[in-house]
Amino acid sequence: MSFKFKLGEIVVPTTPLERGLPVGPSEVTAIQLGGYIEIQPIGASTHRRQLVEAKDYERHKEEANEPDN
């Protein structure tokens, strides 16, 4: 079974304002079956995590351009 994201990756929502999702980059903190991920917004004053659908997110562009060593 493969997942769209890995733990620790930085993701951003594809359509944040239309769906009421956190706008800034978030870190993937857990991967769930059924296409869900748990995220934690980066730089948030609270450590509130949210369970969201992975299909609504994409890798943050800065991270996607980093080479794998």
FIKOLZA-1660 file (N, C-alpha, C; in steps of 0.1 Angstrom, whole numbers, plus 5000, padded with zeros to 4 digits):
% residues 69
   i   px   py   pz ch aa at
   1 5009 4988 5000  A  M  N
   1 5000 5000 5000  A  M CA
   1 5009 5012 5000  A  M  C
   2 5006 5022 4992  A  S  N
   2 5014 5034 4991  A  S CA
   2 5005 5046 4995  A  S  C
   3 5011 5056 5001  A  F  N
   3 5005 5068 5006  A  F CA
   3 5010 5080 4998  A  F  C
   4 5001 5090 4997  A  K  N
   4 5005 5102 4989  A  K CA
   4 5016 5110 4996  A  K  C
   5 5016 5110 5009  A  F  N
   5 5026 5118 5017  A  F CA
   5 5033 5109 5027  A  F  C
   6 5045 5114 5031  A  K  N
   6 5052 5107 5042  A  K CA
   6 5052 5115 5055  A  K  C
   7 5054 5109 5066  A  L  N
   7 5055 5116 5079  A  L CA
   7 5065 5127 5078  A  L  C
   8 5062 5139 5083  A  G  N
   8 5072 5150 5084  A  G CA
   8 5072 5159 5071  A  G  C
   9 5065 5155 5061  A  E  N
   9 5065 5163 5049  A  E CA
   9 5057 5176 5051  A  E  C
  10 5060 5186 5044  A  I  N
  10 5053 5199 5045  A  I CA
  10 5043 5200 5034  A  I  C
  11 5030 5202 5037  A  V  N
  11 5020 5202 5027  A  V CA
  11 5012 5216 5028  A  V  C
  12 5005 5219 5017  A  V  N
  12 4997 5231 5017  A  V CA
  12 4984 5226 5010  A  V  C
  13 4973 5232 5014  A  P  N
  13 4960 5229 5007  A  P CA
  13 4959 5234 4993  A  P  C
  14 4952 5227 4984  A  T  N
  14 4951 5231 4970  A  T CA
  14 4940 5242 4969  A  T  C
  15 4930 5242 4977  A  T  N
  15 4919 5252 4977  A  T CA
  15 4915 5256 4991  A  T  C
  16 4924 5263 4998  A  P  N
  16 4922 5266 5013  A  P CA
  16 4909 5274 5016  A  P  C
  17 4907 5284 5009  A  L  N
  17 4896 5293 5012  A  L CA
  17 4882 5287 5009  A  L  C
  18 4881 5280 4999  A  E  N
  18 4868 5273 4995  A  E CA
  18 4864 5263 5005  A  E  C
  19 4874 5256 5012  A  R  N
  19 4870 5245 5020  A  R CA
  19 4873 5248 5035  A  R  C
  20 4877 5260 5039  A  G  N
  20 4879 5263 5053  A  G CA
  20 4891 5256 5059  A  G  C
  21 4901 5253 5051  A  L  N
  21 4913 5246 5055  A  L CA
  21 4924 5256 5060  A  L  C
  22 4933 5252 5068  A  P  N
  22 4944 5261 5072  A  P CA
  22 4952 5265 5060  A  P  C
  23 4955 5278 5059  A  V  N
  23 4960 5284 5047  A  V CA
  23 4975 5281 5045  A  V  C
  24 4983 5283 5056  A  G  N
  24 4997 5281 5055  A  G CA
  24 5002 5267 5054  A  G  C
  25 5015 5265 5053  A  P  N
  25 5021 5252 5053  A  P CA
  25 5018 5244 5066  A  P  C
  26 5017 5231 5065  A  S  N
  26 5014 5223 5077  A  S CA
  26 5023 5210 5075  A  S  C
  27 5026 5205 5087  A  E  N
  27 5035 5192 5087  A  E CA
  27 5026 5180 5089  A  E  C
  28 5028 5170 5081  A  V  N
  28 5021 5157 5082  A  V CA
  28 5026 5150 5095  A  V  C
  29 5017 5148 5104  A  T  N
  29 5020 5141 5117  A  T CA
  29 5015 5127 5118  A  T  C
  30 5006 5123 5110  A  A  N
  30 5001 5110 5110  A  A CA
  30 4994 5107 5096  A  A  C
  31 4994 5094 5093  A  I  N
  31 4988 5089 5080  A  I CA
  31 4977 5079 5084  A  I  C
  32 4965 5081 5079  A  Q  N
  32 4954 5073 5082  A  Q CA
  32 4950 5065 5070  A  Q  C
  33 4943 5054 5072  A  L  N
  33 4938 5046 5060  A  L CA
  33 4926 5054 5055  A  L  C
  34 4922 5051 5043  A  G  N
  34 4911 5058 5037  A  G CA
  34 4913 5072 5031  A  G  C
  35 4926 5075 5030  A  G  N
  35 4930 5088 5023  A  G CA
  35 4930 5100 5032  A  G  C
  36 4932 5098 5045  A  Y  N
  36 4932 5109 5054  A  Y CA
  36 4947 5111 5060  A  Y  C
  37 4950 5123 5063  A  I  N
  37 4963 5126 5070  A  I CA
  37 4960 5135 5082  A  I  C
  38 4968 5135 5092  A  E  N
  38 4967 5144 5103  A  E CA
  38 4978 5154 5101  A  E  C
  39 4974 5167 5102  A  I  N
  39 4984 5178 5100  A  I CA
  39 4984 5187 5112  A  I  C
  40 4996 5194 5113  A  Q  N
  40 4997 5204 5123  A  Q CA
  40 5003 5217 5116  A  Q  C
  41 4995 5228 5117  A  P  N
  41 5000 5240 5110  A  P CA
  41 5014 5245 5116  A  P  C
  42 5022 5249 5107  A  I  N
  42 5036 5253 5111  A  I CA
  42 5035 5268 5116  A  I  C
  43 5041 5270 5128  A  G  N
  43 5041 5284 5133  A  G CA
  43 5029 5287 5141  A  G  C
  44 5020 5278 5143  A  A  N
  44 5008 5281 5150  A  A CA
  44 5011 5282 5165  A  A  C
  45 5005 5291 5172  A  S  N
  45 5007 5293 5186  A  S CA
  45 5002 5281 5195  A  S  C
  46 4992 5274 5190  A  T  N
  46 4987 5262 5196  A  T CA
  46 4992 5250 5188  A  T  C
  47 4992 5239 5195  A  H  N
  47 4996 5226 5188  A  H CA
  47 4984 5218 5184  A  H  C
  48 4975 5225 5178  A  R  N
  48 4962 5218 5174  A  R CA
  48 4964 5211 5161  A  R  C
  49 4961 5198 5161  A  R  N
  49 4962 5190 5149  A  R CA
  49 4949 5188 5143  A  R  C
  50 4948 5186 5130  A  Q  N
  50 4936 5184 5123  A  Q CA
  50 4936 5172 5114  A  Q  C
  51 4925 5164 5113  A  L  N
  51 4924 5153 5104  A  L CA
  51 4918 5158 5091  A  L  C
  52 4925 5157 5080  A  V  N
  52 4920 5162 5067  A  V CA
  52 4921 5151 5056  A  V  C
  53 4915 5153 5045  A  E  N
  53 4916 5144 5034  A  E CA
  53 4929 5147 5026  A  E  C
  54 4937 5137 5023  A  A  N
  54 4949 5139 5016  A  A CA
  54 4947 5145 5002  A  A  C
  55 4936 5142 4996  A  K  N
  55 4933 5146 4982  A  K CA
  55 4932 5162 4982  A  K  C
  56 4930 5168 4993  A  D  N
  56 4929 5183 4993  A  D CA
  56 4942 5190 4995  A  D  C
  57 4953 5182 4996  A  Y  N
  57 4966 5188 4999  A  Y CA
  57 4976 5184 4988  A  Y  C
  58 4987 5192 4987  A  E  N
  58 4999 5189 4978  A  E CA
  58 5011 5192 4986  A  E  C
  59 5022 5187 4981  A  R  N
  59 5035 5190 4988  A  R CA
  59 5038 5205 4986  A  R  C
  60 5044 5210 4996  A  H  N
  60 5049 5224 4996  A  H CA
  60 5059 5226 4985  A  H  C
  61 5058 5236 4976  A  K  N
  61 5067 5237 4965  A  K CA
  61 5082 5237 4969  A  K  C
  62 5086 5244 4979  A  E  N
  62 5100 5245 4984  A  E CA
  62 5105 5231 4987  A  E  C
  63 5097 5223 4994  A  E  N
  63 5101 5210 4997  A  E CA
  63 5102 5201 4985  A  E  C
  64 5092 5202 4976  A  A  N
  64 5092 5193 4965  A  A CA
  64 5104 5195 4956  A  A  C
  65 5111 5207 4956  A  N  N
  65 5122 5209 4947  A  N CA
  65 5135 5205 4954  A  N  C
  66 5135 5201 4966  A  E  N
  66 5147 5196 4973  A  E CA
  66 5152 5183 4968  A  E  C
  67 5165 5181 4964  A  P  N
  67 5169 5168 4960  A  P CA
  67 5170 5158 4971  A  P  C
  68 5167 5145 4968  A  D  N
  68 5168 5134 4977  A  D CA
  68 5183 5130 4978  A  D  C
  69 5189 5130 4990  A  N  N
  69 5202 5125 4992  A  N CA
  69 5203 5111 4997  A  N  C
% end
